[in-house]
Amino acid sequence: MDKALNMKWKFMECWGDVEKSNMLIYVANILDPRSRTDLMENYFMNMYKHEYTDDGEKLWKKKAEFVIAAIYELFNEYVGMAGGSQQKANFQSSGYKQYLYEDTSHLGLFMKHEVGFGGNVDCKTEIDIYLNEDSIEDFAGFDILLWWKYNSARYPILSKMAKDVLAIPVLVTPPESAYSTSGGNLLDDFRSSSSPSKVEALVCTQDWISKSSKKTNVVKGSIDLDKFVKGMCKHMKGTTV
């Protein structure tokens, strides 16, 4: 029972309430040209298909709106960093918001090129154009970073954003397990790419920071890395000449 609850907690931590989860999970998925917003919409449709807001609006649409608005905001951050005459995107007047609330059928949601985002294509920003295009066909050996490299001329700002987001490594092992020295949770060549010297350093550090009043046992407990690093930095500042 406890394991099942822990698994549910882990799931909700990543895929629970979108407002409390890591938004980069959704951003990375939408920046995949093979799916764009399709998978996100399908996920929210199934997750909240029988739920409505206080205004009577379908809840999944509010969730999708929250995610896309966040992507627009992130895109504008990159526009600001790039400078120049690049136009910032406005989600409130975007075609995606119009299409999201105007066409309620499943067919319309998965045929954006038929529904259309409205307006003049020349007036759209990169993010508008990208979201309005069809998803590409998947194939063996597809390299998403290579795709963005080839399309960087069409999406100069969006491609920079995509490369930053998609380059973030995914940690499949929870940090509390990966950096634990308890029993079978020690890192090995089959569970992590961490070098043997790093594993040895973690085990030794566990031994060093153990309280002297207790018997040293390197296979119990876990390292509070944040506390350890802060302590080291404070010590180094105090000894700086």
Legacy VTK file of the C-alpha trace (Angstrom):
# vtk DataFile Version 3.0
C-alpha trace
ASCII
DATASET POLYDATA
POINTS 241 float
0.000 0.000 0.000
2.796 2.391 0.939
4.607 1.674 -2.337
1.439 2.352 -4.309
0.958 5.681 -2.533
4.580 6.603 -3.161
4.173 5.776 -6.844
1.039 7.904 -7.017
2.841 10.772 -5.293
5.675 10.546 -7.821
3.195 10.536 -10.687
1.274 13.529 -9.348
4.536 15.369 -8.779
5.299 15.231 -12.509
1.897 14.814 -14.140
-0.578 16.022 -11.537
-2.010 19.512 -11.389
-0.371 21.416 -14.234
-0.185 24.612 -12.195
2.020 22.844 -9.630
4.086 20.648 -11.926
7.268 21.336 -13.838
6.107 23.320 -16.847
9.199 22.346 -18.861
7.770 18.838 -19.217
4.914 20.241 -21.298
7.106 22.796 -23.068
9.545 20.112 -24.199
6.684 17.977 -25.488
5.177 20.847 -27.484
8.578 21.720 -28.934
8.647 18.245 -30.450
7.480 18.824 -34.059
6.094 15.287 -34.154
3.360 16.146 -31.667
3.296 19.929 -30.985
0.117 20.455 -28.932
-1.655 17.240 -29.955
-0.447 15.012 -27.116
-0.967 17.713 -24.507
-4.534 18.288 -25.657
-5.287 14.583 -25.774
-3.849 14.109 -22.298
-5.903 16.938 -20.800
-9.046 15.770 -22.629
-8.795 12.336 -21.029
-7.638 13.618 -17.651
-10.409 16.211 -17.243
-13.079 15.061 -19.700
-15.848 15.138 -17.078
-14.724 18.227 -15.188
-15.832 21.817 -15.646
-14.872 25.214 -14.250
-17.217 27.367 -12.165
-18.087 29.196 -15.382
-19.193 25.973 -17.039
-16.152 25.789 -19.306
-14.429 22.459 -19.888
-11.552 22.230 -17.444
-9.126 20.640 -19.884
-9.260 23.763 -22.043
-8.184 25.908 -19.100
-5.281 23.549 -18.484
-4.215 23.737 -22.138
-4.556 27.510 -22.070
-2.343 27.690 -18.979
0.422 25.699 -20.683
0.351 27.564 -23.992
0.278 30.929 -22.212
3.421 29.871 -20.344
5.126 28.967 -23.631
4.239 32.348 -25.082
5.686 34.020 -22.010
8.892 31.993 -22.295
9.125 32.799 -26.005
8.853 36.520 -25.252
11.717 36.192 -22.777
13.907 34.898 -25.606
12.688 37.666 -27.894
13.791 40.191 -25.295
17.218 38.576 -24.977
17.680 38.516 -28.741
16.830 42.209 -29.139
16.339 43.614 -32.605
12.971 44.140 -34.237
11.569 40.679 -33.480
7.887 40.953 -32.649
6.702 39.680 -29.270
3.842 37.209 -29.188
0.493 37.997 -27.601
-1.304 34.917 -26.361
-4.564 36.723 -25.556
-5.017 37.661 -29.217
-3.412 34.511 -30.565
-5.116 32.188 -32.971
-4.526 29.244 -30.623
-6.775 30.708 -27.937
-9.462 31.421 -30.528
-9.325 27.940 -31.995
-9.232 26.353 -28.542
-12.539 27.885 -27.488
-14.304 28.226 -30.828
-13.973 24.651 -32.080
-14.930 22.165 -29.374
-14.883 18.963 -31.397
-12.058 16.439 -31.226
-11.745 16.607 -35.009
-11.242 20.352 -34.972
-8.650 20.201 -32.211
-6.506 17.781 -34.147
-6.868 19.564 -37.497
-5.501 23.030 -36.806
-4.623 23.593 -40.426
-8.319 23.162 -41.273
-9.614 25.314 -38.417
-6.928 27.930 -38.941
-5.615 30.441 -36.466
-7.081 33.370 -38.349
-5.376 36.603 -39.313
-2.605 37.323 -41.737
0.289 34.861 -41.697
2.739 37.721 -42.206
1.637 39.252 -38.899
2.177 36.072 -36.897
5.175 35.421 -34.712
7.329 32.307 -34.856
5.403 30.610 -32.063
2.077 31.269 -33.818
3.327 29.803 -37.071
4.907 26.786 -35.393
1.765 25.874 -33.460
-0.404 26.308 -36.555
1.609 23.898 -38.683
0.947 20.187 -38.960
2.975 17.754 -36.906
5.615 15.962 -38.936
5.728 12.218 -39.452
7.838 10.252 -36.999
10.559 7.939 -38.289
13.329 5.765 -36.906
16.423 7.699 -35.904
14.638 11.058 -35.709
16.919 13.645 -34.082
14.875 16.475 -32.615
17.850 18.768 -32.012
18.991 18.223 -35.595
15.490 19.131 -36.795
15.631 22.430 -34.936
19.082 23.075 -36.343
17.823 22.604 -39.904
14.810 24.853 -39.197
16.685 27.558 -37.304
16.435 29.901 -40.295
12.624 29.707 -40.160
12.510 29.894 -36.369
15.603 31.835 -35.221
14.209 32.651 -31.763
12.142 29.532 -31.199
15.041 27.277 -32.212
17.261 28.812 -29.505
14.525 28.258 -26.972
14.034 24.669 -28.139
17.737 23.853 -27.959
17.936 25.138 -24.379
14.843 23.263 -23.220
15.477 20.012 -25.074
19.114 19.865 -23.996
18.089 19.494 -20.345
18.912 15.896 -19.356
16.114 13.778 -17.969
16.901 12.125 -14.627
15.204 8.736 -14.550
16.439 7.955 -11.053
14.946 10.074 -8.243
17.642 12.236 -6.576
16.873 10.733 -3.171
17.687 7.314 -4.612
20.530 8.317 -6.889
22.441 10.023 -4.075
21.535 7.663 -1.294
24.131 5.415 0.296
21.560 3.104 1.834
21.758 -0.573 0.998
21.054 -1.397 -2.628
20.709 2.233 -3.707
24.416 2.672 -4.334
25.109 3.812 -7.869
26.624 1.375 -10.312
27.362 1.177 -14.032
23.872 -0.139 -14.730
21.945 2.560 -12.879
23.874 5.743 -13.482
26.571 7.379 -15.575
28.212 8.796 -12.447
31.910 7.973 -12.307
33.269 5.595 -9.649
35.172 8.491 -8.091
31.921 10.455 -7.622
30.242 7.458 -5.991
33.247 7.029 -3.716
33.123 10.724 -2.813
29.438 10.430 -1.863
30.091 7.437 0.366
33.099 9.071 2.008
31.195 12.312 2.558
28.409 10.371 4.268
31.009 8.965 6.599
32.649 12.333 7.289
29.457 14.241 8.119
28.064 11.529 10.397
27.814 12.660 13.986
30.713 11.523 16.104
28.300 10.355 18.820
26.889 7.741 16.512
28.527 4.687 15.106
29.635 5.391 11.559
27.573 3.451 9.077
28.004 4.388 5.442
25.058 2.338 4.243
22.369 4.260 6.092
20.861 7.657 5.599
21.321 10.016 2.717
23.461 13.069 2.080
21.983 16.526 2.354
24.006 17.845 -0.573
22.586 21.362 -0.434
23.496 21.734 3.230
26.923 20.242 2.639
27.721 22.530 -0.303
26.521 25.615 1.560
28.710 24.673 4.511
31.729 24.195 2.256
31.160 27.541 0.544
30.856 29.287 3.911
34.044 27.644 5.098
35.922 28.630 1.935
34.778 32.255 2.260
36.011 32.333 5.841
39.456 31.043 4.863
39.919 33.228 1.789
42.957 35.478 2.074
LINES 1 242
241 0 1 2 3 4 5 6 7 8 9 10 11 12 13 14 15 16 17 18 19 20 21 22 23 24 25 26 27 28 29 30 31 32 33 34 35 36 37 38 39 40 41 42 43 44 45 46 47 48 49 50 51 52 53 54 55 56 57 58 59 60 61 62 63 64 65 66 67 68 69 70 71 72 73 74 75 76 77 78 79 80 81 82 83 84 85 86 87 88 89 90 91 92 93 94 95 96 97 98 99 100 101 102 103 104 105 106 107 108 109 110 111 112 113 114 115 116 117 118 119 120 121 122 123 124 125 126 127 128 129 130 131 132 133 134 135 136 137 138 139 140 141 142 143 144 145 146 147 148 149 150 151 152 153 154 155 156 157 158 159 160 161 162 163 164 165 166 167 168 169 170 171 172 173 174 175 176 177 178 179 180 181 182 183 184 185 186 187 188 189 190 191 192 193 194 195 196 197 198 199 200 201 202 203 204 205 206 207 208 209 210 211 212 213 214 215 216 217 218 219 220 221 222 223 224 225 226 227 228 229 230 231 232 233 234 235 236 237 238 239 240
